[in-house]
Amino acid sequence: MTSSVPPSSLDPAVAARLKRSADGLVPAIAQQYDTGEVLMLGWMDDEALHRTLTTGRCTYWSRSRGEYWVKGDTSGHVQHVKSVALDCDADTVLVKVDQVGAACHTGARTCFDADVLLDK
């Protein structure tokens, strides 16, 4: 269990499909809904996914802080959820969002533009 919150209200049918890591988390990729730009990778447990699905704002589990965080609550760089999908193995969540401002904690638009290893 990643936290001391009560059991999640995530739909049991969805929860049963998720393949979580040993610490109960699934990777969640945030992608700009209209351009396809990959913005960031965060982690969700059942409750974070439930909150994301029901509030329309991305909620993640912070592994370093040990708490939930709603993207943009402190920075103003909000992710408005447009769609949520599981991959074919149900071990990764794709959240298509309308990103307001920077997605990366460094202040960059995306977390994937500073260290390109190959670009053909």
Residue pairs with C-beta under 8 A, 6 or more apart in sequence:
1 24
2 23
2 24
2 25
2 45
2 61
2 66
3 45
3 47
3 61
3 66
3 67
3 68
5 47
5 68
8 15
8 45
8 46
8 47
8 49
8 50
9 47
9 50
9 54
10 46
10 47
10 49
10 50
10 53
11 50
14 49
15 46
17 86
17 90
18 26
18 46
18 49
18 86
18 90
18 91
19 26
19 89
19 90
19 91
20 26
20 45
20 91
23 63
24 45
24 46
25 43
25 44
25 45
25 61
25 63
26 43
26 44
26 45
26 49
26 91
26 92
26 93
27 41
27 42
27 43
27 91
27 92
27 93
28 41
28 42
28 43
28 44
28 48
28 49
28 52
28 58
28 60
28 92
28 93
28 94
28 95
29 38
29 40
29 41
29 92
29 93
29 94
29 95
30 38
30 39
30 40
30 41
30 42
30 58
30 71
30 79
30 95
30 97
30 99
30 103
31 37
31 38
31 39
31 94
31 95
31 96
31 97
32 38
32 39
32 96
32 97
32 98
32 99
33 82
33 83
33 96
33 97
33 98
34 98
37 109
37 110
38 110
38 112
39 79
39 97
39 99
39 103
39 104
39 109
39 110
39 111
39 112
40 103
40 104
40 110
40 111
40 112
41 111
42 58
42 60
42 61
42 71
43 60
43 61
43 62
43 63
44 52
44 59
44 60
44 61
44 93
45 61
47 61
47 68
48 59
48 60
48 61
48 68
49 84
49 93
51 57
51 59
51 68
51 70
52 58
52 59
52 81
52 84
52 95
53 81
53 84
55 70
55 81
56 80
56 81
57 70
57 71
57 72
57 78
57 79
57 80
57 81
58 70
58 71
58 79
58 81
58 95
58 97
59 68
59 69
59 70
59 71
60 68
60 69
60 71
61 67
61 68
62 68
62 69
71 77
71 78
71 79
71 103
72 78
72 79
72 100
72 101
75 101
75 102
76 100
76 101
77 99
77 100
77 101
77 102
77 103
78 99
78 100
78 101
79 95
79 97
79 98
79 99
79 100
79 103
80 97
80 98
80 100
81 95
81 96
81 97
82 96
82 97
82 98
83 95
83 96
84 93
84 94
84 95
84 96
85 93
85 94
85 96
86 92
86 93
86 94
87 93
87 94
99 109
102 108
102 109
103 109
103 110
103 111
104 110
104 111
106 114
108 114
